[in-house]
Amino acid sequence: MNNKGYIHLYTGSGKGKTTAALGLAIRASGAGKKVFIGQFVKGMHYSEFNVLKQLEKISIQQYGRTCFIEGAPTEEDKKAAQSGIIKIVEILAKAEYDVLILDEITIALFYNLISIDAFLILLKSKPKNIEIILTGRKAPVELYEIADLITEMNEIKHYYNKGIQAREGIEY
């Protein structure tokens, strides 16, 4: 049995990166693994919380305030992301989780809320048995180099472009 933990990167312009990571969280939980989900940039309530909070092997925390994607991040956004990284460092030091999902971490890196150099050091120092999943658009090339598995989700067609707004239970 292979107990090595790998680094996954789910990126690209298409829908489904977080959904894929959450599916993996549920699968890991079903196998008895402890999962921590840290959501960066996000601060609102998403429907998946209603189920994930019922699963004792999964913990979830947000390190964002509101979605600034159409604006610019503030100093508070930077502080929220950096508090998330502090928590991730603690989690890795304790090695109490088997799977660590850093949702929208690539957006936090893209907007320089977190230093890419410091983040790479963190990834390189992870305990060998911990699986790390990174999600988000605009992944820096450095993550392509360090990741063991990369999935790019590319948008071919999206109903959002026809004016359909995000729907509860589907997009949030």
QUIJO-V733833 format. One record per residue. N is the residue number from 0. PHI is phi as a letter, one per 40 degrees, with the letter a starting at -180 (* if undefined). PSI is psi as a letter, one per 20 degrees, with the letter a starting at -180 (NA if undefined). BURIAL is # if it has 9 or more other C-alpha atoms within 8 Angstrom, else .. Layout:
BEGIN
N_PHI_PSI_BURIAL, N_PHI_PSI_BURIAL
END
This chain:
BEGIN
0_*_p_., 1_c_o_., 2_b_j_., 3_c_p_., 4_c_p_#, 5_b_r_#, 6_b_p_#, 7_b_q_#, 8_b_o_#, 9_b_o_#, 10_a_a_#, 11_h_r_#, 12_c_i_#, 13_c_r_#, 14_c_q_., 15_h_i_., 16_c_g_#, 17_c_g_#, 18_d_g_., 19_c_g_., 20_c_h_#, 21_c_h_., 22_c_g_., 23_c_h_., 24_c_g_#, 25_c_g_., 26_c_g_., 27_c_g_#, 28_c_g_#, 29_c_h_., 30_c_j_., 31_g_j_., 32_c_q_#, 33_c_p_#, 34_b_p_#, 35_b_p_#, 36_b_o_#, 37_b_o_#, 38_c_o_#, 39_c_q_#, 40_g_h_#, 41_c_q_#, 42_b_i_#, 43_c_r_., 44_c_p_., 45_b_q_., 46_d_h_#, 47_c_h_., 48_d_h_#, 49_d_h_., 50_c_g_., 51_c_h_#, 52_c_i_#, 53_c_i_., 54_c_o_., 55_c_h_., 56_c_i_#, 57_b_p_#, 58_b_q_#, 59_b_p_#, 60_a_q_., 61_b_q_#, 62_b_l_#, 63_a_r_#, 64_b_f_#, 65_b_r_., 66_c_o_#, 67_b_j_., 68_d_h_., 69_c_i_., 70_b_b_., 71_b_q_., 72_c_q_#, 73_b_r_., 74_c_h_., 75_c_h_., 76_c_g_#, 77_c_g_#, 78_c_h_#, 79_c_g_#, 80_c_g_#, 81_c_h_#, 82_c_h_#, 83_c_g_#, 84_c_h_#, 85_d_g_., 86_c_g_., 87_c_g_., 88_d_g_#, 89_c_g_., 90_c_g_#, 91_c_h_#, 92_c_h_., 93_c_h_., 94_f_l_#, 95_c_i_., 96_b_q_#, 97_c_h_#, 98_b_p_#, 99_b_o_#, 100_b_p_#, 101_b_n_#, 102_c_p_#, 103_g_k_#, 104_c_h_#, 105_c_h_#, 106_c_g_#, 107_c_h_#, 108_c_g_#, 109_d_g_#, 110_c_j_., 111_f_k_., 112_c_h_#, 113_b_q_#, 114_c_p_., 115_c_h_., 116_c_g_., 117_c_h_., 118_c_h_#, 119_c_h_#, 120_c_g_., 121_d_g_#, 122_c_g_., 123_c_h_., 124_c_j_., 125_c_q_., 126_d_q_., 127_c_h_., 128_c_i_#, 129_c_p_#, 130_c_p_#, 131_b_p_#, 132_b_p_#, 133_b_p_#, 134_b_r_#, 135_h_q_#, 136_c_r_#, 137_f_l_#, 138_c_p_#, 139_c_q_#, 140_d_h_., 141_d_h_., 142_c_h_#, 143_c_h_#, 144_c_h_., 145_c_h_., 146_c_q_#, 147_c_h_., 148_b_p_., 149_b_p_#, 150_b_p_., 151_b_p_#, 152_b_o_#, 153_b_p_., 154_c_p_#, 155_b_g_., 156_a_p_., 157_a_p_., 158_c_i_., 159_d_h_., 160_c_i_., 161_b_j_., 162_g_j_., 163_c_p_., 164_c_r_., 165_d_p_., 166_b_p_., 167_c_p_., 168_g_i_., 169_b_g_., 170_b_i_., 171_a_NA_#
END
